[in-house]
Amino acid sequence: MTNANIVLDSAKRIDERTSHAIAAAQLRGEARAPGGRPREMIRGIAVELERLGLRPNLPELARRYNAGRTRLPAWLADRDRTTT
């Protein structure tokens, strides 16, 4: 078991298998982004993580992909406010 992955909005511990699934979800999400645009990557990763039943850490994803908090799409910004 390991500490929670930083792209998840949870302090729950995860096992190695889940950690690999998270990494794969990130790669699938990145691949979905047309032209590699940061906001599209964040959206794609968030969708993939949710399909695994996990809750993405949207501010951390925005930081990692240089999307900037003020440039997040409304659906991400609204969701971030309601889950924190």
DOGU-426733 format. One line per 8 residues: their letters; for each residue x, y, z of N, C-alpha, C, O, CB. Coordinates in steps of 0.2 Angstrom, whole numbers. Glycine has a CB too. Layout:
BEGIN
a) X:Y:Z:X:Y:Z:X:Y:Z:X:Y:Z:X:Y:Z; ...;
% end
This chain:
BEGIN
mtnanivl) 4:-6:0:0:0:0:4:6:0:10:6:3:-5:0:6; 2:11:-3:6:18:-3:1:24:-1:-5:23:-1:9:19:-10; 4:29:0:0:35:1:-4:37:-5:-2:35:-11:4:41:4; -10:41:-4:-14:42:-10:-10:46:-15:-5:50:-14:-20:47:-8; -12:45:-21:-9:48:-27:-11:55:-27:-16:57:-25:-11:45:-34; -6:60:-29:-7:67:-28:-13:69:-33:-15:75:-32:-1:70:-30; -14:66:-38:-19:68:-43:-26:66:-41:-31:67:-44:-18:65:-50; -27:63:-35:-33:61:-32:-35:66:-26:-31:68:-23:-33:54:-30;
dsakride) -41:67:-26:-44:71:-20:-46:66:-14:-52:66:-13:-50:75:-23; -41:63:-11:-42:59:-6:-36:57:-2:-31:57:-5:-45:52:-9; -36:56:4:-31:54:8:-30:47:9:-26:44:13:-31:58:15; -35:43:6:-35:36:6:-29:33:3:-26:35:-1:-41:34:2; -27:28:7:-21:24:4:-23:20:-2:-29:17:-2:-18:20:10; -19:19:-7:-20:15:-13:-15:9:-13:-9:10:-11:-20:19:-19; -17:4:-16:-12:-1:-18:-8:0:-24:-10:4:-28:-15:-8:-17; -4:-5:-26:0:-4:-32:-4:-5:-38:-3:-1:-43:6:-9:-32;
rtshaiaa) -8:-9:-38:-13:-11:-44:-17:-4:-45:-17:-2:-51:-17:-16:-42; -20:-1:-40:-23:5:-41:-19:11:-44:-21:15:-48:-27:7:-35; -13:11:-41:-8:16:-43:-6:15:-51:-6:20:-54:-1:15:-39; -6:9:-53:-5:8:-60:-11:10:-64:-10:13:-70:-3:0:-62; -17:9:-62:-23:10:-65:-24:18:-66:-26:21:-71:-29:8:-61; -21:22:-61:-22:29:-61:-17:32:-66:-19:36:-70:-20:32:-54; -11:29:-66:-6:31:-71:-9:30:-78:-8:34:-83:1:27:-71; -12:24:-79:-15:22:-86:-21:27:-88:-21:29:-93:-17:15:-86;
aqlrgear) -25:29:-83:-30:34:-84:-27:40:-86:-30:44:-90:-34:34:-77; -22:43:-83:-19:49:-84:-16:49:-92:-17:54:-95:-13:50:-80; -13:43:-94:-11:43:-101:-17:43:-106:-16:46:-111:-7:36:-102; -22:39:-104:-28:39:-108:-31:46:-109:-33:48:-114:-33:34:-106; -31:50:-103:-34:56:-103:-30:61:-107:-33:65:-111:-35:59:-96; -23:61:-107:-19:65:-111:-20:63:-118:-20:68:-122:-12:64:-109; -21:57:-120:-22:55:-127:-28:58:-130:-29:59:-136:-21:48:-128; -33:59:-125:-40:62:-128:-39:69:-130:-44:71:-133:-45:60:-123;
apggrpre) -34:73:-127:-34:80:-128:-32:82:-135:-26:80:-137:-29:83:-123; -36:85:-139:-34:87:-146:-29:93:-145:-30:98:-142:-40:89:-150; -24:91:-149:-18:97:-149:-15:97:-142:-10:102:-141:-21:103:-151; -16:93:-137:-12:93:-131:-14:99:-127:-10:102:-123:-5:93:-132; -20:102:-128:-22:108:-124:-23:106:-116:-26:101:-115:-28:111:-127; -20:110:-112:-20:108:-105:-27:107:-102:-28:102:-98:-17:114:-101; -32:112:-104:-39:111:-101:-42:104:-103:-46:101:-100:-43:117:-103; -41:103:-109:-43:96:-112:-40:90:-109:-43:85:-108:-43:96:-120;
mirgiave) -34:91:-108:-30:85:-104:-33:84:-97:-34:79:-95:-23:87:-104; -34:90:-94:-37:89:-87:-44:86:-87:-46:82:-83:-38:96:-84; -48:88:-92:-55:85:-93:-54:78:-94:-58:74:-91:-59:89:-98; -50:76:-99:-49:69:-101:-47:65:-95:-49:59:-94:-44:68:-106; -42:67:-91:-40:64:-85:-45:63:-80:-46:58:-77:-33:67:-82; -49:68:-79:-54:68:-74:-59:63:-76:-61:59:-71:-57:75:-73; -61:63:-82:-66:58:-84:-63:51:-83:-67:46:-81:-68:59:-92; -57:50:-85:-54:43:-84:-54:41:-77:-55:35:-75:-47:43:-87;
lerlglrp) -52:45:-72:-51:44:-65:-58:42:-63:-59:38:-58:-48:50:-62; -63:46:-65:-70:45:-62:-73:38:-65:-76:35:-61:-75:51:-65; -71:36:-70:-73:29:-73:-70:24:-68:-73:18:-68:-70:28:-80; -64:25:-65:-62:21:-60:-65:21:-53:-63:17:-49:-54:22:-60; -69:26:-53:-73:27:-46:-69:31:-42:-70:31:-36:-74:20:-43; -64:35:-44:-60:39:-40:-62:47:-42:-64:49:-47:-52:38:-42; -60:51:-37:-61:58:-37:-55:62:-39:-50:62:-35:-65:61:-31; -54:65:-45:-48:69:-46:-47:75:-42:-52:78:-40:-48:71:-54;
nlpelarr) -41:76:-41:-39:83:-38:-38:88:-43:-32:88:-46:-32:82:-33; -43:92:-44:-43:96:-50:-38:102:-49:-34:104:-54:-50:99:-51; -37:105:-43:-32:110:-43:-25:107:-44:-21:111:-48:-32:113:-36; -23:101:-42:-17:98:-44:-16:97:-51:-10:98:-54:-16:92:-39; -21:94:-54:-21:93:-61:-20:100:-65:-16:100:-70:-27:90:-64; -23:105:-63:-22:111:-66:-15:114:-65:-12:117:-70:-27:117:-63; -12:113:-60:-5:115:-58:0:111:-63:4:114:-66:-3:114:-51; -1:104:-63:3:100:-67:3:102:-74:8:101:-78:1:93:-66;
ynagrtrl) -3:103:-77:-3:105:-84:-3:112:-86:-5:114:-91:-10:101:-87; -1:116:-81:-1:123:-82:-7:126:-85:-7:131:-89:5:125:-87; -13:124:-82:-19:127:-85:-21:133:-81:-25:137:-84:-25:122:-84; -18:134:-75:-20:140:-71:-27:140:-69:-32:138:-73:-19:147:-76; -28:141:-63:-34:141:-59:-40:145:-63:-45:143:-63:-34:142:-52; -38:151:-65:-43:155:-68:-45:153:-75:-50:155:-77:-40:162:-68; -41:149:-78:-43:147:-85:-46:140:-85:-48:137:-90:-36:146:-89; -48:137:-79:-51:131:-79:-58:131:-82:-62:137:-81:-52:128:-72;
pawladrd) -61:126:-86:-68:127:-88:-72:127:-82:-71:125:-77:-69:121:-93; -78:130:-84:-83:131:-78:-85:125:-75:-86:125:-69:-89:134:-81; -86:119:-79:-88:113:-75:-82:110:-70:-84:107:-65:-89:107:-81; -76:112:-72:-71:110:-67:-71:115:-61:-70:112:-55:-64:110:-70; -71:121:-62:-71:126:-57:-77:125:-52:-76:125:-46:-70:133:-60; -83:124:-55:-88:123:-51:-88:117:-46:-89:117:-41:-95:123:-55; -85:112:-49:-85:105:-46:-80:106:-40:-81:103:-35:-83:100:-51; -74:109:-42:-69:110:-37:-72:114:-31:-70:112:-25:-63:114:-40;
rttt) -76:119:-32:-79:123:-26:-83:118:-22:-84:119:-16:-82:129:-29; -87:114:-25:-92:110:-22:-89:104:-18:-92:101:-14:-98:108:-26; -83:102:-20:-80:96:-17:-75:97:-12:-73:93:-8:-77:92:-22; -73:104:-11:-68:105:-6:-71:108:1:-68:110:5:-63:110:-8;
% end
